[in-house]
Amino acid sequence: MAHVISEECIKCGACEAECPVNAISEDTDQFVIDPDVCTDCASCTEVCPVGAISEA
């Protein structure tokens, strides 16, 4: 199951840089994770400074 980024996202970009499969991209108000590309490695959760990423 893919991870999701909540509205607490501060658009710092740390998660996007950490994703090994480029599943994270910048949207209008926050970053988003493409569930079809996400491999659930959880690398993004470890670098998010505000804890905005969790399992879907």
ABEGO torsion letter per residue (X at the ends): XBBBBBAABAGAGAAAAABAAGABBBBAABBBBBAAABAGAGAAAAABAAGABBBX
